[in-house]
Each structure stands twice: as structure tokens, then as C-alpha cells.
Amino acid sequence: MIAPSEESQDGHPAGTSAGPVAGSAPADGAGTDDPEIEASAAERVAFFSDAVVAIAITLLALVQIIASACLLLISREIARADLLRPGAPESARHPDHAPSLAIIVAFLVSIPVSFFTG
């Protein structure tokens, strides 16, 4: 047989109540903070989240630029130093760097555009 639990059904030990937590507002909305304070807090949160998103997008673009530039330089060095295997196709020996350069330029342009367009 299983012994009855010492806790009540609400998850609190027997003989205690859940009572309101200090600093929390009642469920009916009474006792909430001043609307001006709430609006100010909401603006700070919105500004902070916008700043975090801007930083994240900037870092993402910078990582993409660095990675693309490294791949471009590797490809160029492989072709220049003739490091390809003897049977490699001609397109590998003289690669077209335009797509890599387009990606780099697109991400370079996207950083200031994202800041100025909000």
C-alpha cells in the first residue's frame, strides 16, 4: 500500500498556503504599477532586444564575409600554385571568382543597410 503524501494537491507542504509572492500583482490586475513606469520598462526591453538583434545580424554577416573571403583565397591559391590533381577539369584550374565576390559584396552592403533601414 502506498502512504498518502505529505503535500497537498497544490504542491505545497501540508499546512502551508501558496499565498501571493512579494512584489507580484494580484490576478485581477489590482495593484499594478503606474502605466508610465510600465511603458518605460517596455521601451527599454524593446530597445534592448533591437540592439541584440542588430548585433547578432552584424556578427552573422561578418562571419559570412570572413568565411567567403577565406574560401576565395584558398581557391585562388590552389589554382595559382597548381595544387590540383593532374586529372582535374579545366574549370577547376581557372575558377570563376565572381560568385564568391558577389556574396562578399552583398554581405558587406547588408550591414549598413540593416542599420539605416531600422
C-alpha positions as CSV (number, residue, x, y, z in Angstrom):
1,M,0.0,0.0,0.0
2,I,1.2,3.5,-0.8
3,A,1.3,6.0,2.0
4,P,-0.5,9.3,1.5
5,S,1.7,12.2,0.5
6,E,2.6,14.9,3.0
7,E,2.0,17.5,0.2
8,S,-1.4,18.9,-0.6
9,Q,-2.8,18.8,-4.1
10,D,-1.5,22.3,-4.9
11,G,2.2,21.2,-4.5
12,H,2.8,23.0,-1.2
13,P,3.5,21.1,2.1
14,A,0.6,20.4,4.3
15,G,-0.4,23.3,6.5
16,T,1.0,26.0,4.2
17,S,-0.6,28.0,1.5
18,A,0.6,29.3,-1.8
19,G,-0.1,33.0,-0.8
20,P,1.0,35.8,-3.1
21,V,4.6,36.2,-3.8
22,A,6.1,39.5,-2.6
23,G,6.1,42.1,-5.4
24,S,3.7,40.2,-7.6
25,A,0.4,41.7,-8.8
26,P,-2.9,40.0,-8.0
27,A,-4.6,38.1,-10.8
28,D,-7.4,40.6,-11.0
29,G,-5.0,43.3,-12.1
30,A,-5.4,45.5,-9.0
31,G,-2.2,47.0,-7.6
32,T,-0.3,47.1,-10.9
33,D,2.4,49.6,-11.4
34,D,2.0,53.1,-12.8
35,P,1.3,52.9,-16.6
36,E,4.1,55.3,-17.3
37,I,6.6,53.1,-15.5
38,E,5.3,50.1,-17.4
39,A,5.6,51.9,-20.7
40,S,9.2,53.0,-19.9
41,A,10.1,49.4,-19.0
42,A,8.6,48.1,-22.2
43,E,10.6,50.7,-24.2
44,R,13.8,49.6,-22.5
45,V,13.0,46.0,-23.3
46,A,12.2,46.8,-26.9
47,F,15.4,48.8,-27.3
48,F,17.5,46.1,-25.7
49,S,16.0,43.4,-27.9
50,D,16.5,45.6,-31.1
51,A,20.2,46.2,-30.1
52,V,20.7,42.4,-29.5
53,V,19.2,41.6,-32.9
54,A,21.3,44.2,-34.6
55,I,24.5,42.8,-33.0
56,A,23.5,39.3,-33.9
57,I,22.8,40.2,-37.6
58,T,26.1,42.1,-37.8
59,L,28.1,39.2,-36.4
60,L,26.4,36.8,-38.7
61,A,27.2,39.0,-41.7
62,L,30.8,39.4,-40.6
63,V,31.3,35.7,-40.1
64,Q,29.8,35.1,-43.6
65,I,32.2,37.7,-45.1
66,I,35.2,36.2,-43.4
67,A,34.3,32.6,-44.4
68,S,33.6,33.6,-48.0
69,A,36.9,35.6,-48.2
70,C,38.8,32.6,-46.9
71,L,37.3,30.2,-49.4
72,L,38.0,32.7,-52.2
73,L,41.7,33.0,-51.1
74,I,42.0,29.2,-50.8
75,S,40.6,28.6,-54.2
76,R,42.8,31.3,-55.7
77,E,45.9,29.8,-54.0
78,I,45.1,26.3,-55.2
79,A,44.8,27.4,-58.8
80,R,47.8,29.7,-58.6
81,A,50.2,27.1,-57.1
82,D,48.8,24.3,-59.3
83,L,47.8,22.2,-56.3
84,L,45.0,20.3,-58.1
85,R,45.3,16.7,-59.1
86,P,46.5,16.1,-62.6
87,G,43.1,15.0,-64.0
88,A,41.1,17.9,-62.6
89,P,38.8,19.7,-65.0
90,E,39.8,22.9,-66.6
91,S,37.0,24.8,-64.8
92,A,38.8,23.9,-61.5
93,R,42.1,25.1,-62.8
94,H,40.7,28.6,-63.7
95,P,37.8,29.1,-61.3
96,D,35.3,32.0,-61.7
97,H,35.5,34.1,-58.6
98,A,32.6,36.3,-59.4
99,P,30.0,34.4,-57.3
100,S,32.3,34.5,-54.3
101,L,32.9,38.2,-54.7
102,A,29.2,38.8,-55.1
103,I,28.4,37.1,-51.8
104,I,31.1,39.1,-50.1
105,V,29.9,42.4,-51.5
106,A,26.2,41.5,-50.7
107,F,27.0,40.9,-47.1
108,L,29.3,44.0,-46.8
109,V,26.4,46.1,-48.1
110,S,23.8,44.4,-45.9
111,I,25.4,45.6,-42.7
112,P,24.9,49.3,-43.2
113,V,21.6,48.8,-45.0
114,S,20.3,46.9,-42.0
115,F,21.2,49.8,-39.6
116,F,19.9,52.6,-41.8
117,T,16.6,50.9,-42.6
118,G,15.9,50.0,-39.0
